[in-house]
Amino acid sequence: MARSVIIPIAFLAGILLLVGVANAALNRIPIQRSEHFKRSHKNIQAERDFVQQKYNLNTVNGYPMEQLSNSDNYQYYGNISIGSPAQYFLVQFDTGSSNLWVPGSSCQDTSCLSHLSYNKTQSSTYVANGTAFSITYGTGSVSGYLSVDSVGFAGLIVKNQTFGEVTTEQGSNFAYAHFDGILGMGFPALAVDGVTPTFQNMITQGLVQNSVFSFFLRDNGSTVNYGGELILGGSDPSLYRGDLTYVDVIQAAYWKFQTDSIAVGDVIISINDAAIADTGTSLIIAPVSEYDVIAAIFNANANGLFECLNSMPDLVITINGEVFRIPAKYYVTQEGNYCMLGIQSINQNFWIFGDIFLGRFYTEFDVGNQRLGFAPVNSSDSVKIMGLWNLFFVACVVWMLNK
């Protein structure tokens, strides 16, 4: 005989209240994934060159260097609005930079005309600034001037946000991008012209309950357009397994932290090296000396190309005592009998962890405490099952409350 289960109404109401409070504290922005993204030997080399420019410590015309790549190299982007009434844009949310910029309506370059543009004359909340800005990227540059307007995220409105309005775009990469601009989520020290980054303004204006944002990036999502979520105001434990492992930021410009060690299989590559969490990069970038050790393991050339092996070791990254393991299938791309490492090198003394790492590990960016938190992502199946269970649970609760 089946046994009846009785759940007190007060308990159910408390659960619903807690669910409501948790949902109210988190603001979600769906992140799209390029439908044409496929990591290839060609775009691995192309992005390595782009990243070299992004982290070049030199400046051009007095401005820090940033760059833009095509959608094959930057696969994640999401929706924001600017102005009143809202004008909508797709932007890449980039933790490796700190400025927001989109094309302006006065830009007549072909690449601008193929994207959505901001029209200040149609916004009642526009405020002129006029300061010139210029950002250089791989094979060209964007330039224009600063403007001020309201910026919307997932129902939250940031007032008086300064952003770059692009009037000139040189180079072809932007024409093929699936997104219209970039929204930087690094610290203020990185911002061109001393502009306050958007998330810092969200904190100041009291729009988020906690000064935290987090990324859930899918590298093998069940649907083409679903690439994950950017969550403002906290983290969602249903999207990761276990507890977050926290590590302090050691430079409040980039999201830079210190690793304990990095190994390929049993071979220790580095001890106590610094690394940057960068959602605007697909690859893992190693310092040259460390890359040389990795290349020797695979007998790879300077571009990371080698004859595929029958068995390849995991990449093992230890952070604050916790091991984060990435199987070779995620950092090696095979085309025929030849493979290429998704680990590349540029002339820097730190590592850069892009989507090869961030797509495997949920990442919390804690602005207030200047720390990062990492945990393994849930699989797409477990996330779907959890979502269905939540819906079923709520439906049951509502049914019982209405009996």
Buried (B, 14 or more C-beta within 10 A) or exposed (E): EEEEEEEEEEEBEEBBEEBEEEEEBBBBBEBBBBEEBEBEBEBBBBBBBBBBBBBBEEEEEEBBBBBBBBBBBBBBBBBBBBBBEBBEBBBBBBBBBBBBBBBBBBBEBEBBEEBBBBBBEEBEBBEEBEEEBBBBBBBBBBBBBBBBBBBBBBEBBBEEBBBBBBBBBBBEBBBEBBBBBBBBBBBEEBBBBEBBBBBBBBBEBEBBBBBBBBBBBBBEBEEEEBBBBBBBBBBBBBBBEEEBBBBEBBBBBBBBBBBBBBBBEEEEBBEEBBBBBBBBBBBBBBBEEBBBBBBEBBEBEEBBBBEBEEEBBBBBBBBBEBEBEBEBEBBBBEEEEEBBBBBBBBEBEBBBBBBBBBBBBBBBBBBEEBBBBBBBBBEBEEBEEEEEEEEEBEEEBEEEEEE
